[in-house]
Amino acid sequence: MIFTRPFQVLAVEDSDTDFERIRQLLEAEARQLRLTRATDLKAAVQLCSEKAFDLCLVDYQLPDGRGIEFAEQVKQAGRTVPCILVTGLGGESLAAEAFRRGFYDYLPKHELSRAVLPRSIWNALERARMLREIEEATRRISELSARDKVTGLWNRHRLDERLAEEFTRSQRYKVPVTIGICDLDHFKQINDSFGHACGDSVLRTAAELMKTALRQTDFIGRYGGEEFCLVFTNTDLADAALCCERIRQRIEAEKQATDKGETFSITVSFGLSQCGSQHGSVEALISDADRALYAAKNQGRNQVYLCVGGSLFPLVQAGGPNSVPEPDGGSLGAHGQETTN
């Protein structure tokens, strides 16, 4: 094994004699294993919260408790550290309990030697490294499985999961959440005229323009085909509509190019709906946004339509970029403040 840095090892040992023995057994490894001592569980947990240790050697009997509880205490404090239980007591039953509680190894003190102790430590460090690599690989696989292959945005499955979470949060805590369904206008003509590779490029460009216009707390996913779903958390319909209008303008102004150097522009249509008490389900919320999108498409495309209290309004008719109608006939300004007509 080749390691590129020294490792920090915490020895939780109240006996001066036993700690000195551990130190001597690790003298040959001193350049690679940096030893720190704690004499009880409380001090050890505190040290682990202040400093990142690569491994802990833990005595079974300590002044303030059993060392076998240490791994769980550290985990509760928000740290994950490989641990080896070192004890002068117990036998197979204690060893079994140690492994059950997550310890990497169990070493009787009378068996410690210059060969046994370092080997156990290096094996534990290698195992911990392999577990981290497996966890990272699993995380990457999970991330890739939640992404749309063409745009890199969340796919429909992941989008549905997050949207359901935000819908529940909005209904429970009465916080505003607005969704926007976006459709690229005449997208089939792009595929038919310039090919699917060009169509994919258009999808990626539009996705990037939408994504960069959102806050970190908002999210977007590919809803299907040339449709996208934008979710604005803690955002009312007015602010979400203004954001979508800015996105619409940016996409329209962006020049698209074919592999032959030809340039063209695309437009998009938006349908928006804010989560409210009238929505008994996520599907009802999406249905209102879909109705608004269909209205935008049917009324000429390249515009933002809103569903407010079951009624449909184009953003321009709602008062341009400064106001959005409410069900009572008033309007909400860009930051949700009531205005008069």
Residue pairs with C-beta under 8 A, 6 or more apart in sequence:
1 122
1 126
3 32
3 125
6 31
6 32
6 33
6 34
7 32
7 33
7 34
7 54
7 55
7 125
8 34
8 36
8 51
8 52
8 53
8 54
8 55
9 26
9 33
9 34
9 35
9 36
9 53
9 54
9 55
9 56
9 57
9 121
10 36
10 37
10 38
10 44
10 47
10 48
10 53
10 55
10 56
10 57
10 81
11 19
11 22
11 23
11 35
11 36
11 37
11 38
11 56
11 57
12 37
12 38
12 39
12 40
12 41
12 44
12 56
12 57
12 58
12 59
12 62
12 67
12 70
13 19
13 22
13 37
13 38
13 39
13 57
13 59
13 86
14 39
14 40
14 59
14 62
14 63
15 59
18 59
18 109
19 37
21 112
22 35
22 57
22 86
22 112
22 117
23 35
25 112
25 113
25 114
25 117
25 118
26 33
26 35
26 117
26 118
26 121
28 114
28 118
29 118
29 121
33 118
33 121
36 47
36 51
36 53
38 44
38 47
39 62
39 63
40 62
40 63
40 64
40 65
41 62
41 64
41 65
41 67
41 69
41 70
41 73
42 64
44 56
44 58
44 70
44 74
45 70
45 73
45 74
45 77
47 53
48 56
48 74
48 77
48 79
48 81
49 77
49 78
49 79
52 79
53 81
54 81
54 82
54 125
54 128
55 81
55 82
55 83
55 84
55 121
55 124
55 125
55 128
56 70
56 74
56 81
56 82
56 83
56 84
57 83
57 84
57 86
57 121
58 67
58 68
58 70
58 71
58 83
58 84
58 85
58 86
58 103
59 67
59 86
59 87
60 66
60 67
60 68
60 85
60 86
60 87
60 88
60 89
60 90
60 94
61 67
61 87
61 88
61 89
67 85
67 86
67 87
68 85
68 94
68 97
68 98
68 101
68 103
69 101
70 83
71 81
71 83
71 101
71 102
71 103
72 101
72 102
74 80
74 81
74 83
75 102
82 104
82 124
82 125
82 127
82 128
83 102
83 103
83 104
84 103
84 104
84 105
84 106
84 107
84 120
84 121
84 124
85 94
85 98
85 103
85 105
85 106
85 107
86 107
86 109
86 112
87 94
87 106
87 107
87 108
87 109
88 108
88 109
88 110
90 108
94 106
95 106
98 106
99 106
104 123
104 124
104 127
104 128
105 120
105 123
105 124
107 116
107 117
107 120
146 154
146 155
146 157
146 158
147 153
147 154
147 155
147 158
148 154
148 155
148 221
148 222
150 200
150 203
150 204
150 222
151 203
151 204
151 207
151 222
152 204
152 207
153 207
153 211
153 220
153 221
153 222
153 228
154 162
154 219
154 220
154 221
154 222
155 221
155 222
156 221
156 222
156 223
156 224
158 221
159 219
159 221
159 222
159 223
159 229
159 231
160 282
162 219
162 221
162 231
163 179
163 229
163 231
163 282
163 286
164 282
166 177
166 231
166 233
166 275
167 177
167 275
167 279
167 281
167 282
167 285
169 175
169 177
170 176
170 177
170 275
171 275
171 279
175 233
175 234
176 234
176 235
176 236
176 237
176 274
176 275
176 336
177 231
177 232
177 233
177 234
177 235
177 274
177 275
178 231
178 232
178 235
178 236
178 237
178 239
178 240
178 272
178 273
178 274
178 275
179 229
179 230
179 231
179 232
179 272
179 273
179 275
179 285
179 286
179 289
180 229
180 230
180 232
180 240
180 244
180 270
180 271
180 272
180 289
181 223
181 227
181 228
181 229
181 230
181 270
181 271
181 272
181 286
181 289
181 290
181 292
181 293
182 210
182 227
182 228
182 229
182 230
182 244
182 247
182 268
182 269
182 270
182 293
183 226
183 227
183 228
183 268
183 269
183 293
183 297
184 190
184 202
184 203
184 206
184 226
184 227
184 266
184 267
184 268
185 266
185 267
185 268
185 269
185 297
185 301
185 302
186 266
186 267
186 301
187 199
187 202
187 225
187 226
187 266
190 198
190 199
190 202
190 264
190 266
191 198
191 199
194 258
194 262
195 259
197 259
198 256
198 258
198 259
201 256
202 256
202 266
203 222
203 226
205 254
205 256
206 228
206 251
206 266
206 268
207 220
207 222
207 228
209 247
209 250
209 251
209 254
210 220
210 228
210 230
210 247
210 251
211 220
213 243
213 246
213 247
213 250
214 220
214 230
214 232
214 243
217 233
217 234
218 230
218 231
218 232
218 233
218 235
219 230
219 231
219 233
220 228
220 229
220 230
220 231
221 228
221 229
222 228
222 229
223 229
229 286
230 240
230 244
232 239
232 240
232 243
235 243
236 274
236 332
236 336
237 272
237 273
237 274
237 306
237 308
237 324
237 332
238 323
238 324
238 332
238 333
238 334
238 335
238 336
239 334
239 335
239 336
240 272
240 274
241 272
241 304
241 306
241 315
241 318
241 324
242 321
242 334
244 270
244 272
244 304
245 270
245 304
245 315
245 321
247 268
247 270
248 267
248 268
248 270
248 302
248 303
248 304
251 266
251 267
251 268
252 265
252 266
252 267
252 268
252 302
253 265
254 265
254 266
255 263
255 264
255 265
256 263
256 264
256 265
256 266
257 263
258 264
267 301
267 302
268 302
269 293
269 296
269 297
269 301
269 302
269 303
269 304
269 305
270 292
270 293
270 296
270 303
270 304
270 305
271 289
271 290
271 291
271 292
271 293
271 294
271 295
271 296
271 305
271 306
271 307
272 289
272 292
272 304
272 305
272 306
272 307
273 279
273 285
273 286
273 288
273 289
273 292
273 306
273 307
275 285
278 284
278 309
278 310
279 285
279 288
288 307
288 310
289 307
291 307
291 312
292 305
292 306
292 307
292 312
293 305
295 305
295 312
295 314
296 303
296 304
296 305
296 314
299 305
299 314
303 314
303 315
303 316
304 314
304 315
305 312
305 313
305 314
305 315
306 312
306 313
306 314
306 315
306 318
306 324
306 325
308 324
308 325
308 326
308 327
309 326
309 327
310 327
311 325
311 327
313 324
313 325
315 321
315 324
318 324
318 325
318 331
319 325
319 331
319 341
321 334
322 333
322 334
322 339
323 331
323 332
323 333
323 334
323 339
324 331
324 332
325 331
325 332
326 332
326 338
330 338
330 339
330 340
330 341
331 338
331 339
331 340
331 341
332 338
332 339
333 339
